Structure formats: C-alpha cells, structure tokens
Amino acid sequence: MKKPVLSLEEHKEIAASMANIRSELMWIFKKMQPIAVTGKVSKTCHKTLNQIDELRHQLDNAFHAIISDEMFENLGHIYYPHKK
C-alpha cells in the first residue's frame, strides 16, 4: 500500500499556518518573559518551540520528497521562508 502524502497545495497552506503559529507563539513568549525566566514556564516555552521546529523539520522533509529540483528552485524553502 502506498504511503499517503500531502499535495503541494497542502504543504503551502500548512507552511503558511506554521509560520503564523510560530510567530504568534514567539510574541506570546516574549510577553511572558518577566515570568518565564525561571522554572516550569520557561521549560514549557522552550519545549513548545522545539516541538514546533521538529514538526516543521519533518514537514519540510516530506515536502522535499514530493518536489523536483526545478520546483524547489521556483518555490524555495516554504517551511523556512527566511532561508536562502
């Protein structure tokens, strides 16, 4: 049985949502900085960001598995928009 894959359009939608989610979480964590410098809050913030980054990494691998080099040249790093 063939392993299900996301379409190119689905990857684009997810990448845009992931960028928004990460940006929003960074904003929240910066607002929480006065209480997040020690203890459980800080650990939870870092763990959450690390999990989001791991998910983004896994999705990026899946994205590269379905596109050609030519498509990559046109689209670039959709899960890492600031990377060249």
Secondary structure, DSSP 8 states (H G I E B T S, - for coil): -------HHHHHHHHHHHHHHHHHHHHHHHHTHHHHSSHHHHHHHHHHHHHHHHHHHHHHHHHHHHS-HHHHHHH--SSSTT--
